[in-house]
Amino acid sequence: MALGFLLSGYSQEESLPDKPNFVLIVADDLGFADLSLNGSQQIPTPNIDRLARSGVNCTEGYVSSPVCSPSRAGLMTGINQVKFGHDNNLGGNQKGFDPAYLGLPLTEKTVADLLKPLNYTNGLIGKWHLGKEAHFHPLQRGFDEFWGYTGGGHDYFTALADGKGYKCPIECNYAEPGPLTYITDDVGTESVKFINRHKSDPFFLYAAFNAPHTPMQATKEDLALFSYIKDQKRRTYAAMVHRLDVNVGRILDALEENSLRENTLVVFISDNGGPVNSNASINAPYNGQKGILLEGGIHVPFIMSWPKVLKRNTTYTHPVTALDLTPTMVALAGGKLNQADFDGVNLIPYLTEEIDDKPHAHLQWRFTISAAIREGNWKLVRLPDRLPLLFDLSNDISEQNNLSLKHLDVTERLLRKLGKWDVSLPHPVFLEGAVWRARQLGLYDKEYQLAQPAKK
């Protein structure tokens, strides 16, 4: 089979007899700086580094939102979530809104919905956060198997039969879930079991880890490994990232032991940047954090490894987005795609240089109070209480020098393009509480650590 035919992404299912498996590993609230791959001296991550060496490290990787739920809505659909009203994070329903719409709109198909008719078995292990009502449940959105929780986070050690919030029970439709050991290990264990169960047929595994999202909880053994970090929260965070890395390794080992690694596309990303104020993460060299549209909120680790096709130990330096992952997987599975239906693209022909062009001429974001656009190396952020922020990322990746008044022509052009897009978007189908908007605005005024800390 000619590689070009495979990579076009528009062939019929029967043309792809050797379909790849897909493993999508998503960390939760991981700081960009907190991988040894990205220069961390405090937190070694040998398994995530090993994944990068086996494929492509996309150094300009973005998500479509700086917070969990809308980021995952874009990830699961390949469509910028603001186009279907999923602009806010999921919280309690606000007055005037219908709680029946408090989740990923039923008008949208997930990647699991699209892979299912292509004979893929789809499994979600871990966090959903796209709606708690029955009609939003992952088993109603294309997934065949689910072990996890539908909310935005979970206690690492405790799940109660009558628990609420972070201590809610673990759901599972294929076995009786046992008590939690440590939820990061449990997600790893269930992911390995899924691979072992479905090794003979094409599968999509969405391993949605809780780590290193709050609550800040680590095992005593892992904490002991980071005794050299004096700050207790930072030490706990490091231990949580370590345990995440261990379980990434377990998933890779399971693929290798079942002779599946060569023809499995493994992706590793974080759902957004690290919330430095709550989990002691670091996003250096990027400014900002979870919740805002500076680079620290949306510029994330982004690794793609498919040994059968992608060159090992390479980097890709053009901007890519999590919106690309759904069309990439559906194309490789043999789905017939209408590119106009997606904001993402099939990345594989770009990574193999079959297409000698950038995947995206520009990227755009909108999140509650803020909006942003990146075009080439120019990035503009629009806020409600100040002049626009304009940065030249080619020589200011830490977004320290606002050039909006020095380059008024660029500022005006990008504001016009961003505004035209913004007014074309529908109203949000739900809102989070107003208190969050003030908190998000305040995060733009904080100072952030822009350099890697020393080991001690």
Buried (B, 14 or more C-beta within 10 A) or exposed (E): EEEEEBBBBBBEBEEBEEBBBBBBBBBBBBBBBBBBBBEBEBBBBBBBBBBBBBBBBBBBBBBBBBBBBBBBBBBBBBBBBBBBBBBBBBBEBBEEEEEBBBBBBEEBBBBBBBBBEBEBBBBBBBBBBBBBEEEBBBBBBBBBBBBBBBBBBBBBBEBEEEBEEBBBEBBBEBEEBEEBEBBBBBBBBBBBBBBEBBBEEBBBBBBBBBBBBBBBBBBEEBBEBBEEBEEEBBBBBBBBBBBBBBBBBBBBBBBEEBEBBEBBBBBBBBBBBBBBBBBBBBBBBBBBBBBBBBBBBBBBBBBBBBBEBBEEEEEBEBBBBBBBBBBBBBBBBBBEBEEEEBBBBBBBBBBBEEBEEBBBEBBBBBBBBBBBBBBEEBBBBBBEEEEBBBBBBEEBBBBEEBBBEEBEEBBEBBBEBBEEBBEEBEEBBBBBEEEBBEEBBEBBEEEBBBEBBEEE
